[in-house]
């Protein structure tokens, strides 16, 4: 009988231990749940922040890729434009060189005052950049155009013959860039000039009628130079000129 009581007491103690263990486990479970709940909230917040950072990084990468693409396209465009410019500049160089060569070729055919103007620029053209060369070529062409649109009075030297190096100072009258007349101050020398195949040529005194098929006197040329120097005394005068090797009156 005593043995039975002892056994029951042992069983009761065991039950108490089990209950205490269960209670301890439940308490630990509650603590763990509470801790996990708190930890879970922090983790979720961190995940949300990480997702935002990921989105920001993805947008930044996408923008960077877009910028790289745009920069690449701009670079391609600039390279293409550079090639077009180089091709145009090369073609312009060729055309300007041809034009400069042509201007040098016709310079000797121009009237003396215009030749003097061109000689200030022509020798330097080959050394200039295309932009400056084009600007100067246009300047020369404008000078020729302006000269050809008016009657020009000029005082300059004229050689009386190719054999004689002597030159005399005369008054010259030019009708455009194709025809000219001159007369000396003492009226002893006079002549007619025109642009020929290779240069500007003067004919002197009695030679003039052979070219013009009309007589020319120093008084006729003097009358014109007087009018140009004194416009208020203008009057009708005639001067012969040569067109296609036949004489015509102006």
TACORQUI-V842019 format. One record per backbone hydrogen bond with DSSP energy under -0.5 kcal/mol. NH is the residue of the N-H (numbers start at 1). CO is the residue of the C=O. E is the energy in kcal/mol with one decimal. If there is no record, write none. Layout:
# TACORQUI-V842019
nh-><NH,NH>
co-><CO,CO>
e-><E,E>
This chain:
# TACORQUI-V842019
nh-><5,6,7,8,9,10,11,12,13,14,15,16,17,18,19,20,21,22,23,24,25,26,27,28,29,30,31,32,33,34,35,36,37,38,39,40,41,42,43,44,45,46,47,48,49,50,51,52,53,54,55,56,57,58,59,60,61,62,63,64,65,66,67,68,69,70,71,72,73,74,75,76,77,78,79,80,81,82,83,84,85,86,87,88,89,90,91,92,93,94,95,96,97,98,99,100,101,102,103,104,105,106,107,109,110,110,115,116,117,118,119,120,120,121,122,124,125,125,127,128,133,134,135,136,137,138,139,140,141,142,143,144,145,146,147,148,149,149,150,152,152,154,156,156,158,160,161,165,168,170,171,172,173,174,175,176,176,178,179,180,181,182,183,184,185,187,191,192,193,194,195,196,196,200,201,203,205,207,208,210,210,211,211,212,213,221,222,223,224,225,226,227,228,229,230,233,234,241,243,246,248,250>
co-><1,2,3,4,5,6,7,8,9,10,11,12,13,14,15,16,17,18,19,20,21,22,23,24,25,26,27,28,29,30,31,32,33,34,35,36,37,38,39,40,41,42,43,44,45,46,47,48,49,50,51,52,53,54,55,56,57,58,59,60,61,62,63,64,65,66,67,68,69,70,71,72,73,74,75,76,77,78,79,80,81,82,83,84,85,86,87,88,89,90,91,92,93,94,95,96,97,98,99,100,101,102,103,106,106,107,111,112,113,114,115,116,117,118,118,121,121,122,124,125,129,130,131,132,133,134,135,136,137,138,139,140,141,142,143,144,145,146,147,150,174,172,154,170,168,166,164,163,158,156,183,154,181,152,179,150,174,175,175,193,173,191,171,189,169,184,182,203,180,201,178,194,199,108,194,192,190,204,205,206,207,207,208,208,209,217,218,219,220,221,222,223,224,225,226,230,231,248,246,243,241,239>
e-><-1.6,-2.0,-1.8,-2.2,-2.2,-2.2,-2.4,-2.4,-2.4,-2.3,-2.3,-2.2,-2.4,-2.3,-2.7,-2.8,-2.7,-2.8,-3.0,-2.7,-2.9,-2.9,-2.4,-2.8,-3.1,-2.7,-2.6,-3.2,-3.2,-2.5,-3.0,-3.4,-2.7,-2.3,-2.9,-3.6,-1.9,-1.7,-2.7,-2.7,-2.2,-2.6,-2.9,-2.5,-2.4,-2.9,-2.6,-2.1,-2.7,-2.5,-2.7,-2.8,-2.7,-2.7,-2.6,-2.5,-2.8,-2.6,-2.8,-2.6,-2.8,-2.4,-2.9,-2.7,-2.4,-2.8,-3.2,-2.5,-2.5,-2.7,-2.6,-2.3,-2.5,-2.8,-2.6,-2.4,-2.8,-2.7,-2.2,-2.3,-2.7,-2.7,-2.5,-2.7,-3.2,-2.3,-2.3,-3.0,-2.4,-2.0,-2.5,-3.0,-2.4,-1.9,-2.3,-3.1,-2.3,-2.1,-2.6,-2.4,-1.7,-1.8,-1.1,-1.5,-0.6,-1.4,-2.5,-2.3,-1.7,-2.6,-2.4,-0.6,-0.9,-1.8,-3.2,-1.6,-0.6,-1.4,-1.1,-1.7,-3.1,-3.0,-2.0,-2.5,-2.6,-2.4,-1.6,-2.4,-2.5,-2.2,-2.2,-2.2,-2.5,-3.0,-2.3,-2.0,-0.8,-0.8,-1.1,-0.5,-2.3,-2.5,-0.5,-2.0,-2.1,-1.0,-0.6,-0.5,-2.4,-2.9,-2.7,-4.0,-2.9,-2.6,-2.3,-1.8,-0.8,-0.9,-1.2,-2.5,-2.5,-2.1,-1.8,-2.9,-0.6,-1.6,-2.0,-2.0,-3.3,-1.9,-1.4,-0.6,-3.2,-2.3,-2.4,-3.3,-2.6,-2.5,-1.3,-0.6,-0.6,-1.0,-0.8,-2.8,-2.5,-1.4,-2.6,-2.3,-1.4,-2.4,-2.5,-1.8,-2.3,-1.9,-2.0,-2.4,-1.5,-3.4,-2.6,-1.6,-3.0,-2.5>
